[in-house]
Structures are given as C-alpha cells and as structure tokens.
Amino acid sequence: MTRFPPGGVRTRLALWHVLVLAVVVLAYSVIASWFLLSELRQELVRHAIQDIETVEGLLYFSSGTLHFHDDYHNHPESKQVLERLLEVRSATDGSVLLRNDRLGNRSLGGALIPSEGVGGYFARQVTLQDGSRVQMVSRRHILSGGEPLVMRLGYSEAPLITEFRRQIVALLLPLPFVLVLAGFGGYALATRALKPIEEMSQRASQITGERLNARLPVNAEDGELADLARVFNGMLERLQLSFDQLRRFTSDASHELRTPLAAIRSVGEVGLQKQLTPEQYRETIGSMLEEAGRLTRLVETLLTIARADAGQIQLHPKTFSAMDLARECESLFEVLLEDKSLHIAVTGYEHAEIRGDFLLLRQALLNIVHNAIKYSARGGSIHIRIFNEETRYVVMEVEDSGPGIAAEHLDRIFDRFYRVDSGRSRELGGTGLGLAIARWTVEAHDGRIIVASSVDRGSVFRLMLPQPPPSPLWNATPRARETLRV
C-alpha cells in the first residue's frame, strides 16, 4: 500500500488538528478563567456589601471617639466581619477614625474619592502598601449623635488568586494528554480521509498510454474527492480521445503517404524492367511526377494542420467584401467548371463584409467549393449564397447537386482523413483533409461551419463568419454622419 512520507499531507493534517485544538482549548481556558475570576471578584463584592451592613450596627460614638459595641464577641457573624480589612474615615475631612487589628497601620484605599460611597455601595480594587491586592467596598453612614462616616471593608484577593491558580492548573494539566490523544485521533482521521486519494494514486499509477480507458474509482460518499475523481476521469476521457485521434491521424497519414510512394515505386520498377520508347519513358516519368505532386500537396496539407494544432498560424484580420471572396473563388475554378460542364451562381447581399484573414478564409471556401465540384455530376449546378444573420454573422452557403451525404456520416464529415466513399475519393485525388482545414479556419475566426445533406439531394455547407464591429460613423447622429462624409 502506498504510504505518505512523514512530512506528507497526513502528518501535516494531524499536526494542524493538534495545533487548532490547542489554540481552541487555550482560548477557552483564558476566556473561562477570565469569567471565573470576574465571578469570584463579584462574589467578594457581594460578601463585602453584606459585611459592611453588619459593621454599621456595631459602631457607636463615645466622647467623640468611634468604638465597637462590647457584645460583638457574642455574635459569630460580627466576629467574622472584624476579621476583614476595615477602615472608617470621616466624610468631612477624610481623617482615619478607626482601623481594625488586621488592617493595622496600613491604609485601605488612600485618601477619599469625591462622592465615595454616596447613594450606595462603591466597589473598587486597591493595592496596599505591602503589595497585597484587595477588593474593597465603601459606604457612607451617619451614626446617631455623630458625624458622617465613610466605611471601607476589604477582602484580600490572595485566597481568590490561589483558588484561581488551582482551577487553571486543574484545567490545563490534562491538556498535553488531550493533545497527544488528539494527535493520534487526527492522524487516524487524516488516514481515513486520504484513503480515497491513496486509491486514486494507485489506480492512476497503473494508467499508461496503452491503458487510457482505465478510470479512477468514484464513490459518491467521498464528497469533494468524488468530484475530483470525476474531473480527473473527464481529463482521462479527453486524453484518450486525443490519443485515439492522434493514432488514427498517424495511421491515416501513413496510409496516405504510402499510396503515392508505392505508386511511384511500382511505376519506376516497371520502367526499369522493360525496354520502353522515349514516349513511353516520358509517360512513365509523367505518372511519377503526378504522384509526386499529390505527395507534395499531402505533405503541405499535413504541415498546415500541424502548425494549426501547435498554434503557429497567425491570423492577419482585415475587413473585406464577402461577395469579392466568393467571386474570386469562382474565377479560380473556371477551367474545372468547364471540364465538368458545371454552372456556378453567386448571389446574395452585395454589401456584406467579413472581418478575418482573407487568405485563410479563401482557402477554406476553396476547399468547400472544390469538394462540391468533385462530387457534383456533370452538367449540375453549384450555388453560393451570401446573407446576414441578425447582426453578428455573415453567412456563406455553398449548395451542390451531388449525391448527398448519409445521416450517419454527417457528424464525422469534418474529421481528418474521413471519407464517405474512400475508394472514390482517392480516385478523385482527395486526401480527406480539406473539410478539416476549413472547419479549423472558420472556428479560428470565432465562426461556425455546419452541413445539411440527404442522399440524392445534394449538400449545403454553411459558413457563419463574424461581421466587422460597427463603425463609429454609424453610431453618430444623422447630421454628424453627413458632416463626416463631407
């Protein structure tokens, strides 16, 4: 079984799983600890408020001095209150009137804050001179027969911090063990998640040029990986189609090249084996030159197709008249039309214009017209029509009076080396590449070429070629157009 390297995807997924889990746990611990600390401090404040209410009942003035009631020892809650940090100041001048033994000489909160304890309880955090942190609550109170007081009661946060640290340790102590378990779990999950990829890689390693029909397994339960397998299988189908086309093209090209070479060789061998007259030698050499010319045309056509497939043919677009293109093609076939007693008619919209490479489009139209001439019966007719379709295309139709094409051949009529009647096509000198070149040329101009045909009713080839973009002159107002014309 294929194994990923230690630093491969599986290991990285496991490490990322551990890292993300560690970040999440630490973030949770920090947030939970912050809430815990806040809640513990609020709890201290609530206790301090309750205790300061108890202190209000234990204080009294005597001879201008503040004292605790003598019987506070008889009340356990009072004794607990006095174990807190307690300080009483005068609300008038801020002087210290009372500090309990636990506070000693330390100041609880320093000088009074304006309006401290007025209208309710005032809670804040203070730090004593020895560095102790205290949660303090203040409250103003007026004793009978005495002056206004500000009572301060504080809880040391030392026990709270100790408890907080204990909770943090209890929370974080299992973290290494959790992360180790998460690492193993993440590695197991990554192994399971990557298993379809392992199967794909194993299957893909078995696909060669001779086994392009093999496909990757597709399991709908794999979700996105199933989509990946489908995409890869689609690529394999396209590669298989390309390889099949390449094999077929190579085979057909070899066959087409072998035919004239065999003819040249056989004619030459016959000429060498016999004693011929000069006229016969001249005829033999003429036959060889004819086959050599056919071979030259085939090689040139193959080179053109190879350059087109490699994207080495550069288009040189310009705007020209579609009618001029059709009439030039007509003039080039005058001799051939006379030999077969064929009549050709060019009709349609005189002002139709095409935007494209004139030479390439002329060759495409020549191929189609030549095809029509070859297959039309003697005395037949060929009709070239030109018209606009909507505002995007100029349509050039070539209709012949030939034998037509059966429906089963229409889908492949533009394939390379494809012939409806291979024997007859070779007799007529065709290579089966003319229509393939015509289709490439039209599609290279963002156009379309289609064929409609039926047996014994001829064929109609339709070339849909792009019109030139509208001239700025016709986007102007009528008066502006007249001005530009002048």
C-alpha positions as CSV (number, residue, x, y, z in Angstrom):
1,M,0.0,0.0,0.0
2,T,1.2,3.5,-0.8
3,R,2.4,5.4,2.2
4,F,2.8,9.1,2.6
5,P,6.2,10.4,3.8
6,P,6.5,11.5,7.4
7,G,6.2,15.1,6.4
8,G,3.4,14.4,4.0
9,V,-0.2,15.5,3.9
10,R,-1.3,13.1,6.6
11,T,1.2,14.2,9.1
12,R,0.6,17.9,8.4
13,L,-3.2,17.4,8.8
14,A,-2.6,15.7,12.1
15,L,-0.3,18.5,13.3
16,W,-2.8,21.2,12.2
17,H,-5.5,19.3,14.0
18,V,-3.4,19.3,17.2
19,L,-2.5,23.0,16.7
20,V,-6.0,24.1,16.1
21,L,-7.3,22.1,19.1
22,A,-4.5,23.6,21.3
23,V,-5.4,27.1,20.3
24,V,-9.1,26.5,20.9
25,V,-8.5,24.9,24.3
26,L,-6.2,27.7,25.4
27,A,-8.6,30.3,24.2
28,Y,-11.4,28.6,26.0
29,S,-9.2,28.3,29.1
30,V,-8.4,32.0,29.0
31,I,-12.0,33.1,28.5
32,A,-13.3,30.7,31.1
33,S,-10.6,31.8,33.6
34,W,-11.4,35.4,33.0
35,F,-15.1,34.8,33.6
36,L,-14.2,32.7,36.7
37,L,-12.0,35.5,38.1
38,S,-14.7,38.1,37.4
39,E,-17.3,35.9,39.1
40,L,-15.1,35.3,42.2
41,R,-14.5,39.1,42.5
42,Q,-18.2,39.8,42.2
43,E,-18.7,37.2,44.9
44,L,-16.2,39.1,47.1
45,V,-18.1,42.3,46.5
46,R,-21.4,40.7,47.5
47,H,-19.9,39.4,50.7
48,A,-18.3,42.7,51.4
49,I,-21.7,44.5,51.0
50,Q,-23.3,42.1,53.4
51,D,-20.4,42.5,55.9
52,I,-20.4,46.3,55.7
53,E,-24.1,46.3,56.7
54,T,-23.2,44.3,59.7
55,V,-20.4,46.8,60.6
56,E,-23.0,49.6,60.6
57,G,-24.7,48.0,63.5
58,L,-21.5,47.5,65.5
59,L,-20.2,51.1,65.6
60,Y,-21.1,53.9,68.0
61,F,-19.6,57.2,69.1
62,S,-18.5,57.8,72.7
63,S,-16.8,61.0,73.9
64,G,-16.0,61.9,70.2
65,T,-14.4,58.5,69.6
66,L,-15.6,55.7,67.5
67,H,-15.9,52.3,69.2
68,F,-17.3,48.8,68.6
69,H,-20.1,47.5,70.8
70,D,-18.9,45.4,73.7
71,D,-21.1,42.5,72.9
72,Y,-19.9,41.9,69.3
73,H,-18.0,38.9,70.6
74,N,-21.3,37.2,71.3
75,H,-22.3,37.3,67.6
76,P,-20.2,34.9,65.4
77,E,-21.1,36.9,62.2
78,S,-19.7,40.0,63.9
79,K,-16.5,38.4,64.8
80,Q,-16.1,37.2,61.2
81,V,-16.7,40.8,60.0
82,L,-14.0,42.1,62.2
83,E,-11.5,39.6,60.7
84,R,-11.8,41.5,57.4
85,L,-9.8,44.6,56.5
86,L,-11.8,47.5,57.9
87,E,-11.2,51.2,57.9
88,V,-13.5,54.1,58.9
89,R,-12.8,57.7,57.8
90,S,-14.5,61.0,58.4
91,A,-16.6,62.0,55.5
92,T,-15.8,65.6,56.4
93,D,-12.0,65.8,56.4
94,G,-11.1,62.2,55.4
95,S,-9.2,61.6,58.6
96,V,-9.0,58.0,59.8
97,L,-11.3,57.3,62.7
98,L,-10.9,53.5,63.1
99,R,-8.8,50.6,61.7
100,N,-9.2,47.1,62.9
101,D,-6.3,45.0,64.1
102,R,-6.0,43.0,60.9
103,L,-5.5,46.2,58.8
104,G,-3.1,47.6,61.3
105,N,-1.3,50.8,60.2
106,R,-1.9,50.2,56.5
107,S,-4.2,52.5,54.6
108,L,-7.1,50.9,52.8
109,G,-7.5,52.8,49.5
110,G,-5.7,56.0,50.5
111,A,-7.5,59.4,50.5
112,L,-11.2,59.7,50.0
113,I,-12.5,59.9,46.4
114,P,-15.1,62.7,46.0
115,S,-18.6,61.3,46.4
116,E,-17.2,58.0,47.5
117,G,-20.0,55.8,48.9
118,V,-22.7,58.4,48.4
119,G,-26.1,57.0,47.4
120,G,-25.0,53.4,47.6
121,Y,-22.1,51.0,47.7
122,F,-18.9,51.9,45.8
123,A,-16.7,48.9,44.9
124,R,-13.1,49.0,43.5
125,Q,-9.8,47.2,43.6
126,V,-6.9,48.7,45.6
127,T,-3.4,47.7,46.4
128,L,-2.0,48.0,49.9
129,Q,1.5,49.3,50.8
130,D,2.8,45.7,51.1
131,G,1.6,44.9,47.6
132,S,-1.5,43.0,48.6
133,R,-4.4,43.3,46.3
134,V,-7.8,43.9,47.9
135,Q,-11.4,44.1,46.7
136,M,-12.9,47.0,48.6
137,V,-16.4,48.3,49.1
138,S,-17.2,51.8,50.5
139,R,-20.4,53.1,52.0
140,R,-21.4,56.5,53.7
141,H,-23.2,56.2,57.0
142,I,-24.3,58.6,59.7
143,L,-24.4,57.4,63.3
144,S,-26.8,58.8,65.8
145,G,-25.1,61.7,67.6
146,G,-22.1,61.5,65.3
147,E,-20.5,62.9,62.1
148,P,-20.9,61.3,58.6
149,L,-18.6,58.4,58.1
150,V,-17.1,56.5,55.1
151,M,-16.8,52.8,56.0
152,R,-14.4,50.8,53.9
153,L,-14.4,47.0,54.1
154,G,-11.9,44.9,52.0
155,Y,-11.3,41.3,51.1
156,S,-7.8,40.2,50.3
157,E,-7.6,38.6,46.9
158,A,-4.8,36.3,47.9
159,P,-7.2,33.3,48.6
160,L,-9.1,34.2,45.4
161,I,-5.9,34.1,43.4
162,T,-4.8,30.9,45.0
163,E,-8.1,29.3,44.1
164,F,-7.9,30.8,40.6
165,R,-4.5,29.3,40.1
166,R,-5.7,25.9,41.3
167,Q,-8.5,26.0,38.8
168,I,-6.2,27.0,36.0
169,V,-3.8,24.1,36.8
170,A,-6.7,21.7,37.0
171,L,-7.9,23.0,33.6
172,L,-4.5,22.9,31.8
173,L,-2.9,19.9,33.4
174,P,-4.7,17.4,31.2
175,L,-4.0,19.5,28.1
176,P,-0.8,17.6,27.0
177,F,-2.6,14.3,27.3
178,V,-5.6,15.7,25.4
179,L,-3.3,17.0,22.6
180,V,-1.5,13.6,22.3
181,L,-4.8,11.8,22.0
182,A,-5.9,14.5,19.5
183,G,-2.7,13.9,17.5
184,F,-3.4,10.2,17.2
185,G,-7.1,10.9,16.5
186,G,-6.2,13.5,13.9
187,Y,-3.7,11.1,12.3
188,A,-6.4,8.4,12.2
189,L,-8.9,10.8,10.7
190,A,-6.4,12.0,8.1
191,T,-5.6,8.4,7.2
192,R,-9.3,7.7,6.7
193,A,-9.9,10.9,4.8
194,L,-6.9,10.4,2.5
195,K,-7.7,6.7,1.8
196,P,-9.7,7.6,-1.4
197,I,-6.7,9.6,-2.5
198,E,-4.4,6.6,-2.0
199,E,-6.8,4.5,-4.1
200,M,-6.8,7.2,-6.7
201,S,-3.0,7.4,-6.7
202,Q,-2.7,3.6,-7.0
203,R,-5.2,3.5,-9.9
204,A,-3.6,6.5,-11.6
205,S,-0.1,4.9,-11.4
206,Q,-1.5,2.0,-13.4
207,I,-2.8,4.2,-16.2
208,T,-0.4,4.3,-19.2
209,G,-0.7,5.2,-22.8
210,E,-2.0,1.7,-23.6
211,R,-4.5,1.8,-20.7
212,L,-6.1,5.2,-21.1
213,N,-9.5,3.5,-20.9
214,A,-8.9,2.9,-17.1
215,R,-10.7,5.3,-14.8
216,L,-10.4,6.3,-11.1
217,P,-13.0,4.9,-8.6
218,V,-15.8,7.3,-7.9
219,N,-17.6,7.0,-4.5
220,A,-20.4,9.5,-4.0
221,E,-19.9,9.3,-0.3
222,D,-16.4,10.9,-0.7
223,G,-17.9,14.3,-1.5
224,E,-15.3,16.7,-2.9
225,L,-12.9,13.8,-3.6
226,A,-15.6,12.2,-5.7
227,D,-15.8,15.5,-7.7
228,L,-12.0,15.4,-8.0
229,A,-12.2,11.8,-9.3
230,R,-14.9,12.8,-11.9
231,V,-12.8,15.8,-13.1
232,F,-9.7,13.5,-13.4
233,N,-11.8,10.9,-15.3
234,G,-13.0,13.6,-17.6
235,M,-9.4,14.6,-18.3
236,L,-8.6,11.0,-19.0
237,E,-11.5,10.8,-21.4
238,R,-10.2,13.8,-23.3
239,L,-6.7,12.4,-23.3
240,Q,-8.0,9.1,-24.6
241,L,-9.9,10.9,-27.3
242,S,-6.8,12.9,-28.2
243,F,-4.6,9.8,-28.3
244,D,-7.2,8.0,-30.4
245,Q,-7.3,10.9,-32.8
246,L,-3.5,11.0,-32.9
247,R,-3.3,7.3,-33.6
248,R,-5.9,7.5,-36.2
249,F,-4.3,10.5,-37.8
250,T,-0.9,8.8,-37.8
251,S,-2.3,5.7,-39.3
252,D,-4.3,7.6,-41.9
253,A,-1.3,9.8,-42.7
254,S,0.9,6.8,-43.1
255,H,-1.6,5.2,-45.4
256,E,-2.0,8.3,-47.5
257,L,1.8,8.7,-47.8
258,R,2.3,5.1,-48.6
259,T,-0.1,5.1,-51.5
260,P,1.7,7.7,-53.8
261,L,5.1,6.3,-52.7
262,A,4.0,2.8,-53.7
263,A,2.7,4.1,-57.0
264,I,6.0,5.9,-57.7
265,R,8.0,2.8,-56.8
266,S,5.9,0.5,-58.9
267,V,5.9,2.8,-62.0
268,G,9.7,3.2,-61.7
269,E,10.3,-0.6,-61.3
270,V,8.1,-1.3,-64.3
271,G,10.0,1.3,-66.3
272,L,13.4,-0.2,-65.4
273,Q,12.3,-3.8,-66.1
274,K,11.2,-3.1,-69.7
275,Q,12.7,-1.5,-72.8
276,L,10.5,1.4,-73.5
277,T,10.4,4.0,-76.2
278,P,11.1,7.7,-75.4
279,E,7.4,8.4,-75.5
280,Q,6.7,5.6,-73.0
281,Y,9.5,6.8,-70.7
282,R,8.1,10.3,-70.9
283,E,4.7,8.9,-69.9
284,T,6.2,6.9,-67.1
285,I,8.0,9.9,-65.8
286,G,4.8,12.0,-66.1
287,S,3.0,9.4,-64.0
288,M,5.7,9.6,-61.3
289,L,5.6,13.4,-61.3
290,E,1.9,13.3,-60.9
291,E,2.1,11.0,-57.9
292,A,5.0,13.2,-56.5
293,G,2.8,16.3,-56.9
294,R,0.0,14.5,-55.0
295,L,2.5,13.6,-52.3
296,T,3.8,17.2,-52.1
297,R,0.2,18.5,-51.7
298,L,-0.5,16.0,-49.0
299,V,2.7,16.8,-47.0
300,E,2.0,20.6,-47.3
301,T,-1.5,20.0,-46.0
302,L,-0.2,17.9,-43.1
303,L,2.3,20.6,-42.2
304,T,-0.6,23.2,-42.3
305,I,-2.6,21.1,-39.9
306,A,0.4,20.5,-37.6
307,R,1.1,24.3,-37.5
308,A,-2.6,24.9,-36.8
309,D,-2.6,22.4,-33.9
310,A,0.5,24.0,-32.5
311,G,-1.0,27.5,-32.7
312,Q,1.8,28.7,-35.0
313,I,-0.6,30.1,-37.7
314,Q,-1.0,33.8,-37.1
315,L,-4.2,35.5,-38.3
316,H,-4.0,38.8,-40.1
317,P,-7.5,40.1,-39.9
318,K,-8.9,42.8,-42.1
319,T,-12.3,43.8,-43.3
320,F,-13.3,42.7,-46.9
321,S,-16.3,42.0,-49.0
322,A,-17.8,38.6,-48.7
323,M,-19.0,38.9,-52.4
324,D,-15.5,39.6,-53.6
325,L,-14.3,36.5,-51.8
326,A,-16.9,34.3,-53.4
327,R,-16.3,35.7,-56.9
328,E,-12.6,35.2,-56.6
329,C,-13.1,31.5,-55.7
330,E,-15.5,31.2,-58.7
331,S,-12.9,32.6,-61.0
332,L,-10.2,30.2,-59.8
333,F,-12.3,27.2,-60.8
334,E,-13.4,28.3,-64.3
335,V,-11.3,25.7,-66.1
336,L,-12.5,22.9,-63.8
337,L,-16.1,24.0,-64.1
338,E,-15.9,24.0,-67.9
339,D,-14.4,20.5,-67.9
340,K,-17.4,19.1,-65.9
341,S,-19.9,21.4,-67.6
342,L,-21.0,22.8,-64.2
343,H,-22.8,26.0,-63.7
344,I,-21.9,28.1,-60.6
345,A,-24.0,31.1,-59.4
346,V,-23.0,33.7,-56.7
347,T,-25.9,35.6,-55.3
348,G,-26.9,37.5,-52.1
349,Y,-26.2,40.7,-50.3
350,E,-23.6,42.7,-52.2
351,H,-22.5,44.8,-49.2
352,A,-21.9,42.0,-46.7
353,E,-18.5,42.4,-45.1
354,I,-16.3,39.9,-43.1
355,R,-13.6,40.5,-40.6
356,G,-10.9,38.0,-40.8
357,D,-7.8,36.7,-42.6
358,F,-8.6,36.8,-46.3
359,L,-6.1,34.2,-47.4
360,L,-7.1,31.6,-44.8
361,L,-10.8,32.1,-45.4
362,R,-10.3,32.0,-49.2
363,Q,-8.6,28.6,-48.7
364,A,-11.5,27.3,-46.6
365,L,-14.1,28.4,-49.2
366,L,-11.9,27.0,-52.0
367,N,-11.8,23.6,-50.2
368,I,-15.6,23.5,-49.9
369,V,-16.3,24.7,-53.4
370,H,-13.7,22.2,-54.8
371,N,-15.4,19.5,-52.8
372,A,-18.7,20.5,-54.4
373,I,-17.2,20.4,-57.9
374,K,-15.7,17.0,-57.4
375,Y,-18.9,15.3,-56.2
376,S,-21.4,17.2,-58.5
377,A,-22.5,15.3,-61.5
378,R,-21.6,16.5,-65.0
379,G,-24.0,19.3,-66.1
380,G,-25.0,20.0,-62.5
381,S,-25.0,23.4,-60.7
382,I,-23.4,25.0,-57.6
383,H,-24.9,27.9,-55.8
384,I,-23.1,30.3,-53.4
385,R,-25.4,32.5,-51.4
386,I,-24.4,35.4,-49.1
387,F,-26.6,37.0,-46.5
388,N,-26.5,38.5,-43.0
389,E,-27.8,36.6,-40.0
390,E,-29.0,39.0,-37.3
391,T,-26.2,41.5,-36.7
392,R,-23.4,39.1,-35.8
393,Y,-22.6,36.8,-38.7
394,V,-22.3,36.9,-42.4
395,V,-23.4,33.5,-43.8
396,M,-21.9,32.0,-46.9
397,E,-23.8,28.9,-48.2
398,V,-22.4,26.5,-50.8
399,E,-25.1,24.2,-52.2
400,D,-24.2,21.5,-54.7
401,S,-26.1,19.0,-56.8
402,G,-24.0,16.0,-55.8
403,P,-25.1,12.6,-54.4
404,G,-25.5,14.0,-50.8
405,I,-24.2,12.6,-47.6
406,A,-26.0,9.9,-45.5
407,A,-27.0,10.9,-42.0
408,E,-24.6,8.5,-40.3
409,H,-21.6,10.4,-41.9
410,L,-22.6,14.0,-41.1
411,D,-21.1,14.0,-37.6
412,R,-17.7,12.9,-38.9
413,I,-17.6,14.7,-42.2
414,F,-15.1,17.3,-40.8
415,D,-12.8,14.7,-39.2
416,R,-9.3,14.3,-40.7
417,F,-8.9,11.7,-43.4
418,Y,-12.5,10.8,-43.1
419,R,-14.2,9.8,-46.4
420,V,-17.8,8.8,-47.1
421,D,-16.5,6.7,-50.0
422,S,-12.8,6.2,-49.6
423,G,-12.2,4.5,-52.9
424,R,-14.0,7.1,-54.9
425,S,-12.3,9.9,-53.0
426,R,-8.8,8.7,-53.8
427,E,-9.7,8.3,-57.4
428,L,-10.7,12.0,-57.4
429,G,-7.4,12.9,-55.8
430,G,-8.8,13.9,-52.4
431,T,-6.9,13.5,-49.1
432,G,-9.7,13.9,-46.7
433,L,-8.2,17.0,-45.1
434,G,-9.9,19.8,-47.0
435,L,-13.0,20.0,-44.8
436,A,-10.9,19.6,-41.6
437,I,-8.8,22.6,-42.6
438,A,-12.0,24.6,-43.5
439,R,-13.5,23.9,-40.1
440,W,-10.3,24.9,-38.2
441,T,-10.1,28.1,-40.2
442,V,-13.8,29.1,-39.5
443,E,-13.5,28.2,-35.8
444,A,-10.2,30.2,-35.5
445,H,-12.3,33.2,-36.6
446,D,-14.9,32.6,-33.9
447,G,-17.3,31.3,-36.6
448,R,-19.2,28.1,-37.2
449,I,-19.5,25.7,-40.1
450,I,-22.4,23.3,-40.4
451,V,-23.6,20.9,-43.1
452,A,-27.1,19.8,-44.1
453,S,-27.5,17.0,-46.6
454,S,-29.5,14.0,-47.6
455,V,-28.9,11.2,-50.0
456,D,-29.5,12.1,-53.7
457,R,-30.5,15.7,-52.8
458,G,-27.1,17.4,-52.6
459,S,-25.4,19.1,-49.7
460,V,-25.4,22.6,-48.2
461,F,-22.3,23.8,-46.4
462,R,-23.0,26.9,-44.3
463,L,-20.0,29.1,-43.2
464,M,-21.0,31.6,-40.5
465,L,-18.3,34.3,-40.2
466,P,-18.1,37.3,-37.9
467,Q,-19.0,40.7,-39.2
468,P,-16.7,43.7,-38.6
469,P,-17.5,45.8,-35.5
470,P,-19.8,48.8,-36.1
471,S,-18.1,51.9,-37.4
472,P,-18.2,55.0,-35.1
473,L,-19.7,56.8,-38.1
474,W,-23.0,54.9,-37.7
475,N,-23.1,55.4,-34.0
476,A,-23.3,59.2,-34.6
477,T,-26.4,61.3,-35.3
478,P,-27.5,61.6,-39.0
479,R,-26.3,65.2,-39.2
480,A,-22.9,64.1,-37.8
481,R,-22.6,61.3,-40.3
482,E,-23.3,63.8,-43.1
483,T,-20.6,66.0,-41.7
484,L,-18.1,63.2,-41.6
485,R,-18.9,62.1,-45.1
486,V,-18.2,65.7,-46.4
